[in-house]
Amino acid sequence: QVQLVESGGGLVQAGGSLRLSCAASGRFRSLGRMAWYRQAPGKQRELVAQSLSGGTTNYADSVKGRFTISRDNAKNTVYLQMDSLKPEDTAVYYCNMNVRGVAVWSDYWGQGTQVTVSS
């Protein structure tokens, strides 16, 4: 069984920074796409940023220039550096990874970490 464990959320003032981490553990062969999603109260979950195994990264327009996704394949970890935070960034942030098991690829989710940005 694969588990994704997130850390790094919290309360920060507008303009501040936070760094989220998500580490994969368990038995698997490799990791492919890694991504961060967020869900604010009353809204649908949305993609924030993704990192493909070939190195390509993509960002939601709302976070471009402020957030940076990175990955450390040796540590099976994905990060989200969030700078110049705004109150509208307040949400529960979830990491998502595409994991190759013995024979198939499957999607896994972290437990979510709360990010609250005060004005």
PyMOL commands that place a pseudoatom at each C-alpha (Angstrom):
pseudoatom trace, name=CA, resn=GLN, resi=1, chain=A, elem=C, hetatm=0, pos=[0.000, 0.000, 0.000]
pseudoatom trace, name=CA, resn=VAL, resi=2, chain=A, elem=C, hetatm=0, pos=[1.216, 3.484, -0.863]
pseudoatom trace, name=CA, resn=GLN, resi=3, chain=A, elem=C, hetatm=0, pos=[0.794, 6.412, 1.484]
pseudoatom trace, name=CA, resn=LEU, resi=4, chain=A, elem=C, hetatm=0, pos=[1.295, 10.120, 0.824]
pseudoatom trace, name=CA, resn=VAL, resi=5, chain=A, elem=C, hetatm=0, pos=[2.026, 12.214, 3.896]
pseudoatom trace, name=CA, resn=GLU, resi=6, chain=A, elem=C, hetatm=0, pos=[1.797, 15.979, 3.681]
pseudoatom trace, name=CA, resn=SER, resi=7, chain=A, elem=C, hetatm=0, pos=[3.281, 18.627, 5.924]
pseudoatom trace, name=CA, resn=GLY, resi=8, chain=A, elem=C, hetatm=0, pos=[3.892, 22.348, 6.004]
pseudoatom trace, name=CA, resn=GLY, resi=9, chain=A, elem=C, hetatm=0, pos=[0.474, 23.960, 6.125]
pseudoatom trace, name=CA, resn=GLY, resi=10, chain=A, elem=C, hetatm=0, pos=[-0.496, 26.626, 8.608]
pseudoatom trace, name=CA, resn=LEU, resi=11, chain=A, elem=C, hetatm=0, pos=[-1.561, 30.204, 9.196]
pseudoatom trace, name=CA, resn=VAL, resi=12, chain=A, elem=C, hetatm=0, pos=[0.317, 33.045, 7.529]
pseudoatom trace, name=CA, resn=GLN, resi=13, chain=A, elem=C, hetatm=0, pos=[-0.286, 36.716, 6.857]
pseudoatom trace, name=CA, resn=ALA, resi=14, chain=A, elem=C, hetatm=0, pos=[-0.874, 38.003, 3.365]
pseudoatom trace, name=CA, resn=GLY, resi=15, chain=A, elem=C, hetatm=0, pos=[2.414, 38.437, 1.543]
pseudoatom trace, name=CA, resn=GLY, resi=16, chain=A, elem=C, hetatm=0, pos=[4.047, 35.645, 3.497]
pseudoatom trace, name=CA, resn=SER, resi=17, chain=A, elem=C, hetatm=0, pos=[5.361, 32.274, 2.406]
pseudoatom trace, name=CA, resn=LEU, resi=18, chain=A, elem=C, hetatm=0, pos=[4.809, 28.614, 3.154]
pseudoatom trace, name=CA, resn=ARG, resi=19, chain=A, elem=C, hetatm=0, pos=[6.376, 25.434, 1.854]
pseudoatom trace, name=CA, resn=LEU, resi=20, chain=A, elem=C, hetatm=0, pos=[4.365, 22.263, 1.563]
pseudoatom trace, name=CA, resn=SER, resi=21, chain=A, elem=C, hetatm=0, pos=[5.922, 18.808, 1.359]
pseudoatom trace, name=CA, resn=CYS, resi=22, chain=A, elem=C, hetatm=0, pos=[4.442, 15.475, 0.382]
pseudoatom trace, name=CA, resn=ALA, resi=23, chain=A, elem=C, hetatm=0, pos=[6.375, 12.229, 0.741]
pseudoatom trace, name=CA, resn=ALA, resi=24, chain=A, elem=C, hetatm=0, pos=[5.384, 8.867, -0.699]
pseudoatom trace, name=CA, resn=SER, resi=25, chain=A, elem=C, hetatm=0, pos=[6.056, 5.681, 1.217]
pseudoatom trace, name=CA, resn=GLY, resi=26, chain=A, elem=C, hetatm=0, pos=[5.298, 2.007, 0.699]
pseudoatom trace, name=CA, resn=ARG, resi=27, chain=A, elem=C, hetatm=0, pos=[6.054, -0.455, -2.076]
pseudoatom trace, name=CA, resn=PHE, resi=28, chain=A, elem=C, hetatm=0, pos=[6.154, 0.861, -5.611]
pseudoatom trace, name=CA, resn=ARG, resi=29, chain=A, elem=C, hetatm=0, pos=[8.394, 0.879, -8.651]
pseudoatom trace, name=CA, resn=SER, resi=30, chain=A, elem=C, hetatm=0, pos=[8.373, 4.501, -9.682]
pseudoatom trace, name=CA, resn=LEU, resi=31, chain=A, elem=C, hetatm=0, pos=[6.577, 7.805, -9.489]
pseudoatom trace, name=CA, resn=GLY, resi=32, chain=A, elem=C, hetatm=0, pos=[5.229, 9.695, -12.443]
pseudoatom trace, name=CA, resn=ARG, resi=33, chain=A, elem=C, hetatm=0, pos=[3.171, 12.852, -12.404]
pseudoatom trace, name=CA, resn=MET, resi=34, chain=A, elem=C, hetatm=0, pos=[3.125, 14.747, -9.084]
pseudoatom trace, name=CA, resn=ALA, resi=35, chain=A, elem=C, hetatm=0, pos=[0.673, 17.519, -8.431]
pseudoatom trace, name=CA, resn=TRP, resi=36, chain=A, elem=C, hetatm=0, pos=[-0.900, 19.814, -5.882]
pseudoatom trace, name=CA, resn=TYR, resi=37, chain=A, elem=C, hetatm=0, pos=[-4.606, 20.554, -5.744]
pseudoatom trace, name=CA, resn=ARG, resi=38, chain=A, elem=C, hetatm=0, pos=[-6.593, 22.770, -3.410]
pseudoatom trace, name=CA, resn=GLN, resi=39, chain=A, elem=C, hetatm=0, pos=[-10.167, 23.036, -2.283]
pseudoatom trace, name=CA, resn=ALA, resi=40, chain=A, elem=C, hetatm=0, pos=[-11.641, 26.112, -0.674]
pseudoatom trace, name=CA, resn=PRO, resi=41, chain=A, elem=C, hetatm=0, pos=[-14.925, 25.966, 1.269]
pseudoatom trace, name=CA, resn=GLY, resi=42, chain=A, elem=C, hetatm=0, pos=[-17.882, 25.706, -1.068]
pseudoatom trace, name=CA, resn=LYS, resi=43, chain=A, elem=C, hetatm=0, pos=[-15.695, 25.320, -4.136]
pseudoatom trace, name=CA, resn=GLN, resi=44, chain=A, elem=C, hetatm=0, pos=[-14.551, 22.450, -6.284]
pseudoatom trace, name=CA, resn=ARG, resi=45, chain=A, elem=C, hetatm=0, pos=[-11.080, 20.987, -5.976]
pseudoatom trace, name=CA, resn=GLU, resi=46, chain=A, elem=C, hetatm=0, pos=[-8.762, 22.652, -8.470]
pseudoatom trace, name=CA, resn=LEU, resi=47, chain=A, elem=C, hetatm=0, pos=[-5.337, 21.884, -9.866]
pseudoatom trace, name=CA, resn=VAL, resi=48, chain=A, elem=C, hetatm=0, pos=[-2.690, 24.277, -8.559]
pseudoatom trace, name=CA, resn=ALA, resi=49, chain=A, elem=C, hetatm=0, pos=[0.498, 22.903, -10.085]
pseudoatom trace, name=CA, resn=GLN, resi=50, chain=A, elem=C, hetatm=0, pos=[1.869, 19.731, -11.594]
pseudoatom trace, name=CA, resn=SER, resi=51, chain=A, elem=C, hetatm=0, pos=[5.280, 18.262, -12.280]
pseudoatom trace, name=CA, resn=LEU, resi=52, chain=A, elem=C, hetatm=0, pos=[5.609, 15.625, -14.976]
pseudoatom trace, name=CA, resn=SER, resi=53, chain=A, elem=C, hetatm=0, pos=[8.312, 12.988, -14.822]
pseudoatom trace, name=CA, resn=GLY, resi=54, chain=A, elem=C, hetatm=0, pos=[10.053, 14.482, -17.846]
pseudoatom trace, name=CA, resn=GLY, resi=55, chain=A, elem=C, hetatm=0, pos=[10.528, 17.797, -16.060]
pseudoatom trace, name=CA, resn=THR, resi=56, chain=A, elem=C, hetatm=0, pos=[7.634, 19.843, -17.393]
pseudoatom trace, name=CA, resn=THR, resi=57, chain=A, elem=C, hetatm=0, pos=[5.750, 21.917, -14.861]
pseudoatom trace, name=CA, resn=ASN, resi=58, chain=A, elem=C, hetatm=0, pos=[2.395, 23.653, -15.194]
pseudoatom trace, name=CA, resn=TYR, resi=59, chain=A, elem=C, hetatm=0, pos=[0.583, 26.132, -12.993]
pseudoatom trace, name=CA, resn=ALA, resi=60, chain=A, elem=C, hetatm=0, pos=[-2.890, 27.523, -12.569]
pseudoatom trace, name=CA, resn=ASP, resi=61, chain=A, elem=C, hetatm=0, pos=[-3.052, 31.105, -13.805]
pseudoatom trace, name=CA, resn=SER, resi=62, chain=A, elem=C, hetatm=0, pos=[-3.952, 32.291, -10.313]
pseudoatom trace, name=CA, resn=VAL, resi=63, chain=A, elem=C, hetatm=0, pos=[-0.616, 31.133, -8.860]
pseudoatom trace, name=CA, resn=LYS, resi=64, chain=A, elem=C, hetatm=0, pos=[1.819, 31.691, -11.730]
pseudoatom trace, name=CA, resn=GLY, resi=65, chain=A, elem=C, hetatm=0, pos=[4.842, 33.650, -10.618]
pseudoatom trace, name=CA, resn=ARG, resi=66, chain=A, elem=C, hetatm=0, pos=[4.073, 33.062, -6.933]
pseudoatom trace, name=CA, resn=PHE, resi=67, chain=A, elem=C, hetatm=0, pos=[4.127, 29.272, -6.462]
pseudoatom trace, name=CA, resn=THR, resi=68, chain=A, elem=C, hetatm=0, pos=[6.856, 26.828, -7.440]
pseudoatom trace, name=CA, resn=ILE, resi=69, chain=A, elem=C, hetatm=0, pos=[6.486, 23.064, -7.614]
pseudoatom trace, name=CA, resn=SER, resi=70, chain=A, elem=C, hetatm=0, pos=[9.567, 20.883, -7.355]
pseudoatom trace, name=CA, resn=ARG, resi=71, chain=A, elem=C, hetatm=0, pos=[10.315, 17.230, -6.816]
pseudoatom trace, name=CA, resn=ASP, resi=72, chain=A, elem=C, hetatm=0, pos=[13.076, 15.138, -5.314]
pseudoatom trace, name=CA, resn=ASN, resi=73, chain=A, elem=C, hetatm=0, pos=[12.820, 11.718, -6.906]
pseudoatom trace, name=CA, resn=ALA, resi=74, chain=A, elem=C, hetatm=0, pos=[15.455, 10.263, -4.595]
pseudoatom trace, name=CA, resn=LYS, resi=75, chain=A, elem=C, hetatm=0, pos=[13.282, 11.169, -1.610]
pseudoatom trace, name=CA, resn=ASN, resi=76, chain=A, elem=C, hetatm=0, pos=[9.959, 10.396, -3.335]
pseudoatom trace, name=CA, resn=THR, resi=77, chain=A, elem=C, hetatm=0, pos=[8.847, 13.872, -2.376]
pseudoatom trace, name=CA, resn=VAL, resi=78, chain=A, elem=C, hetatm=0, pos=[7.106, 16.783, -4.036]
pseudoatom trace, name=CA, resn=TYR, resi=79, chain=A, elem=C, hetatm=0, pos=[7.188, 20.340, -2.719]
pseudoatom trace, name=CA, resn=LEU, resi=80, chain=A, elem=C, hetatm=0, pos=[5.121, 23.446, -3.232]
pseudoatom trace, name=CA, resn=GLN, resi=81, chain=A, elem=C, hetatm=0, pos=[6.820, 26.723, -2.405]
pseudoatom trace, name=CA, resn=MET, resi=82, chain=A, elem=C, hetatm=0, pos=[4.159, 29.379, -1.973]
pseudoatom trace, name=CA, resn=ASP, resi=83, chain=A, elem=C, hetatm=0, pos=[5.240, 33.019, -1.922]
pseudoatom trace, name=CA, resn=SER, resi=84, chain=A, elem=C, hetatm=0, pos=[3.323, 36.294, -1.905]
pseudoatom trace, name=CA, resn=LEU, resi=85, chain=A, elem=C, hetatm=0, pos=[0.352, 34.493, -0.442]
pseudoatom trace, name=CA, resn=LYS, resi=86, chain=A, elem=C, hetatm=0, pos=[-3.090, 36.049, -0.723]
pseudoatom trace, name=CA, resn=PRO, resi=87, chain=A, elem=C, hetatm=0, pos=[-6.247, 35.477, 1.334]
pseudoatom trace, name=CA, resn=GLU, resi=88, chain=A, elem=C, hetatm=0, pos=[-7.798, 33.801, -1.712]
pseudoatom trace, name=CA, resn=ASP, resi=89, chain=A, elem=C, hetatm=0, pos=[-5.123, 31.108, -1.470]
pseudoatom trace, name=CA, resn=THR, resi=90, chain=A, elem=C, hetatm=0, pos=[-6.800, 29.864, 1.701]
pseudoatom trace, name=CA, resn=ALA, resi=91, chain=A, elem=C, hetatm=0, pos=[-7.810, 26.239, 1.162]
pseudoatom trace, name=CA, resn=VAL, resi=92, chain=A, elem=C, hetatm=0, pos=[-7.026, 22.652, 2.006]
pseudoatom trace, name=CA, resn=TYR, resi=93, chain=A, elem=C, hetatm=0, pos=[-4.112, 21.591, -0.181]
pseudoatom trace, name=CA, resn=TYR, resi=94, chain=A, elem=C, hetatm=0, pos=[-3.817, 18.002, -1.396]
pseudoatom trace, name=CA, resn=CYS, resi=95, chain=A, elem=C, hetatm=0, pos=[-0.908, 16.303, -3.087]
pseudoatom trace, name=CA, resn=ASN, resi=96, chain=A, elem=C, hetatm=0, pos=[-1.537, 13.754, -5.788]
pseudoatom trace, name=CA, resn=MET, resi=97, chain=A, elem=C, hetatm=0, pos=[0.886, 11.261, -7.308]
pseudoatom trace, name=CA, resn=ASN, resi=98, chain=A, elem=C, hetatm=0, pos=[0.711, 8.772, -10.125]
pseudoatom trace, name=CA, resn=VAL, resi=99, chain=A, elem=C, hetatm=0, pos=[2.427, 5.666, -8.777]
pseudoatom trace, name=CA, resn=ARG, resi=100, chain=A, elem=C, hetatm=0, pos=[3.612, 2.583, -10.603]
pseudoatom trace, name=CA, resn=GLY, resi=101, chain=A, elem=C, hetatm=0, pos=[3.029, -0.562, -8.607]
pseudoatom trace, name=CA, resn=VAL, resi=102, chain=A, elem=C, hetatm=0, pos=[3.908, -4.094, -9.669]
pseudoatom trace, name=CA, resn=ALA, resi=103, chain=A, elem=C, hetatm=0, pos=[1.933, -3.984, -12.891]
pseudoatom trace, name=CA, resn=VAL, resi=104, chain=A, elem=C, hetatm=0, pos=[-0.208, -0.869, -13.097]
pseudoatom trace, name=CA, resn=TRP, resi=105, chain=A, elem=C, hetatm=0, pos=[-0.179, 2.863, -12.492]
pseudoatom trace, name=CA, resn=SER, resi=106, chain=A, elem=C, hetatm=0, pos=[-2.549, 4.222, -9.853]
pseudoatom trace, name=CA, resn=ASP, resi=107, chain=A, elem=C, hetatm=0, pos=[-3.403, 7.623, -8.433]
pseudoatom trace, name=CA, resn=TYR, resi=108, chain=A, elem=C, hetatm=0, pos=[-2.911, 8.376, -4.750]
pseudoatom trace, name=CA, resn=TRP, resi=109, chain=A, elem=C, hetatm=0, pos=[-3.890, 11.366, -2.618]
pseudoatom trace, name=CA, resn=GLY, resi=110, chain=A, elem=C, hetatm=0, pos=[-2.490, 12.900, 0.515]
pseudoatom trace, name=CA, resn=GLN, resi=111, chain=A, elem=C, hetatm=0, pos=[-4.655, 13.594, 3.547]
pseudoatom trace, name=CA, resn=GLY, resi=112, chain=A, elem=C, hetatm=0, pos=[-4.747, 17.336, 2.929]
pseudoatom trace, name=CA, resn=THR, resi=113, chain=A, elem=C, hetatm=0, pos=[-3.167, 20.201, 4.818]
pseudoatom trace, name=CA, resn=GLN, resi=114, chain=A, elem=C, hetatm=0, pos=[-4.874, 23.467, 5.720]
pseudoatom trace, name=CA, resn=VAL, resi=115, chain=A, elem=C, hetatm=0, pos=[-3.403, 26.728, 4.482]
pseudoatom trace, name=CA, resn=THR, resi=116, chain=A, elem=C, hetatm=0, pos=[-4.952, 29.894, 5.882]
pseudoatom trace, name=CA, resn=VAL, resi=117, chain=A, elem=C, hetatm=0, pos=[-3.862, 33.340, 4.720]
pseudoatom trace, name=CA, resn=SER, resi=118, chain=A, elem=C, hetatm=0, pos=[-5.025, 36.268, 6.820]
pseudoatom trace, name=CA, resn=SER, resi=119, chain=A, elem=C, hetatm=0, pos=[-5.462, 39.773, 5.425]
for i in range(1, 119): cmd.bond("trace and resi %d" % i, "trace and resi %d" % (i + 1))
show_as sticks, trace
zoom trace
